[in-house]
Amino acid sequence: MNTESWDEMYRGRPQVFSGEPNGVLVAEAAGLAPGEALDVGCGEGADAMWLAHRGWRVTAVDVAETALRRGAAAAHGSDVAGRVAWTRADLSTAALPAGVFDLVSVQYFPLRHQPEHEALNRLLASVAPGGTLLVAGHDPGDEGVDYADYYRPDEIAGLLDGWTILVHESRPRTRPGPEGTHHTRDVVLRAVNSAGEPATAP
């Protein structure tokens, strides 16, 4: 799907997602000390709001303007409105600041393969030394899951040179998958950038 397709999907429905934060994020990030977070493919903003309520300063990024407007509207007037920066960007091409995010959360984000891992390297490099990369994806064994063109959490784990992998496993979903899908399990990757500088894939 291109940028216009994502925006069209959101425009075609009054609400696409449940409004609840992703279960993997809640399970893996609840104990982290708040700092700067990047929410990759933030959608309508439930994850970003959950993080902000816990003291994080969040850069919430998506290609779909409609989704970002919904997130900003949900945050408007709340006590965390100033803690989330709603940012439209295509992360397959967009530049990211290096070494600034204490948490980079990648929840079911379709990051397309690139020959030199350009986009993935920008994501990895954005994680601060000592910061956390948290990736959740659908288990390839589930019906209808096709990662042919996209990075799987397993692939990303294999590219983390100089990182400490804390969690890398398949587990049952805590909530049902999106309507019309048959997702029953998640693959979860949680890793810490153990290098003394921003990291990249080899």
MITI-430546 format. One record per residue (C-alpha): residue number from 0; x, y, z. Coordinates in steps of 0.05 Angstrom, whole numbers. Each point is the difference from the previous one (the first is absolute). Layout:
(NUM, (X, Y, Z))
...
***
This chain:
(0, (0, 0, 0))
(1, (24, 70, -16))
(2, (-11, 63, 40))
(3, (-66, 17, -33))
(4, (-26, -71, 11))
(5, (13, 3, 74))
(6, (-35, 67, 5))
(7, (-58, -26, -40))
(8, (-7, -59, 47))
(9, (-7, 46, 60))
(10, (-47, 47, -36))
(11, (-45, -59, -17))
(12, (-13, -18, 72))
(13, (-19, 42, 61))
(14, (51, -40, 41))
(15, (49, -52, -24))
(16, (31, -25, 65))
(17, (-28, -15, 70))
(18, (28, 61, 34))
(19, (37, -45, 49))
(20, (76, -4, 1))
(21, (34, -61, -31))
(22, (7, -56, 50))
(23, (74, -11, -16))
(24, (15, 73, 15))
(25, (-36, -3, 67))
(26, (34, -65, 20))
(27, (71, 20, -20))
(28, (2, 75, 13))
(29, (-39, 8, 64))
(30, (63, -7, 42))
(31, (45, 46, -41))
(32, (21, 67, 27))
(33, (-33, 54, -43))
(34, (40, 42, -48))
(35, (-4, 14, -75))
(36, (-40, -49, -41))
(37, (-12, -11, -74))
(38, (-66, -33, -17))
(39, (9, -28, -70))
(40, (-65, -4, -41))
(41, (-40, 30, 57))
(42, (-68, -5, -33))
(43, (-54, 33, 41))
(44, (47, 9, 58))
(45, (-20, -48, 55))
(46, (72, -22, 13))
(47, (26, 71, -1))
(48, (-53, 22, 50))
(49, (15, -60, 45))
(50, (74, 18, 1))
(51, (-14, 74, 11))
(52, (-44, -15, 60))
(53, (59, -37, 29))
(54, (46, 60, -7))
(55, (31, -13, -68))
(56, (11, 56, -51))
(57, (-23, -33, -64))
(58, (13, 13, -74))
(59, (-59, -35, -33))
(60, (12, -13, -74))
(61, (-47, -23, -54))
(62, (-10, 11, -75))
(63, (-75, 9, 7))
(64, (-22, 71, 15))
(65, (-69, -23, 20))
(66, (28, -47, 53))
(67, (44, 55, 28))
(68, (-58, 49, 4))
(69, (-40, -52, 39))
(70, (57, -10, 48))
(71, (10, 74, 11))
(72, (-75, 9, 10))
(73, (-1, -55, 53))
(74, (58, 33, 36))
(75, (-28, 71, -5))
(76, (-17, 29, 68))
(77, (31, -58, 38))
(78, (57, 6, 49))
(79, (47, -33, -50))
(80, (-17, 41, -62))
(81, (68, 34, 2))
(82, (38, -65, 8))
(83, (-15, -28, -69))
(84, (26, 28, -66))
(85, (-45, -25, -56))
(86, (45, -5, -61))
(87, (-16, -20, -71))
(88, (58, -36, -33))
(89, (15, -60, -44))
(90, (51, -39, 40))
(91, (23, -38, -62))
(92, (34, 65, -22))
(93, (-3, 50, 58))
(94, (61, 22, 39))
(95, (0, -13, 75))
(96, (43, 32, 54))
(97, (56, -47, 22))
(98, (7, -26, 71))
(99, (-56, 39, 33))
(100, (-57, -49, 15))
(101, (0, -40, 64))
(102, (-55, -44, -30))
(103, (-15, -14, -72))
(104, (-66, -38, -4))
(105, (-15, -37, -65))
(106, (-68, -33, 7))
(107, (-21, -40, -62))
(108, (32, 52, -46))
(109, (9, -22, -72))
(110, (73, 21, -13))
(111, (18, -21, -71))
(112, (66, -35, -15))
(113, (54, 45, -29))
(114, (66, -25, -29))
(115, (46, 36, 50))
(116, (-51, 2, 57))
(117, (-4, 76, -7))
(118, (-66, 11, 36))
(119, (14, -53, 53))
(120, (69, 30, 13))
(121, (-32, 68, 11))
(122, (-47, -31, 51))
(123, (56, -37, 36))
(124, (44, 62, 0))
(125, (-56, 41, 32))
(126, (3, -43, 63))
(127, (43, 33, 53))
(128, (58, -39, 31))
(129, (-33, -40, 55))
(130, (-68, 10, -33))
(131, (-52, -53, -17))
(132, (-24, -26, -67))
(133, (-68, -34, 6))
(134, (-27, -36, -62))
(135, (-65, -39, -5))
(136, (-22, -38, -61))
(137, (-51, -52, -20))
(138, (25, -72, 6))
(139, (17, -25, -70))
(140, (-35, -65, 18))
(141, (-68, 34, 5))
(142, (-48, -3, -58))
(143, (6, 57, -49))
(144, (67, 26, 25))
(145, (48, 15, -58))
(146, (66, 34, 14))
(147, (29, -9, -69))
(148, (14, 74, -10))
(149, (8, 22, 72))
(150, (47, -9, 59))
(151, (-20, -52, 51))
(152, (20, 9, 73))
(153, (44, -62, -9))
(154, (38, 34, -57))
(155, (10, 63, 41))
(156, (26, -41, 59))
(157, (52, -30, -46))
(158, (25, 69, -20))
(159, (10, 27, 71))
(160, (75, 1, 6))
(161, (21, 31, 66))
(162, (-69, -5, 32))
(163, (-24, -40, 60))
(164, (-62, -40, -18))
(165, (-45, -6, 61))
(166, (-62, -31, -32))
(167, (-7, -37, -66))
(168, (-59, -47, 0))
(169, (-67, -18, -29))
(170, (-58, 7, 49))
(171, (-77, 0, -1))
(172, (-32, 66, -14))
(173, (-31, 35, 59))
(174, (-57, 28, -43))
(175, (-33, -26, -64))
(176, (30, 21, -66))
(177, (-32, 53, -45))
(178, (-68, -18, -28))
(179, (4, -48, -58))
(180, (69, -27, 20))
(181, (21, -65, 33))
(182, (59, 26, 41))
(183, (7, -42, 64))
(184, (74, 8, 17))
(185, (51, 56, 2))
(186, (75, -2, -11))
(187, (32, 48, 50))
(188, (69, 29, -2))
(189, (26, 44, 55))
(190, (73, 21, -3))
(191, (45, 51, 33))
(192, (52, 40, -39))
(193, (62, -20, 39))
(194, (47, 38, -44))
(195, (29, 67, 23))
(196, (-26, 34, -63))
(197, (-59, -4, -48))
(198, (-4, -69, -31))
(199, (-13, -26, -70))
(200, (-11, -67, -33))
(201, (62, -33, -31))
***
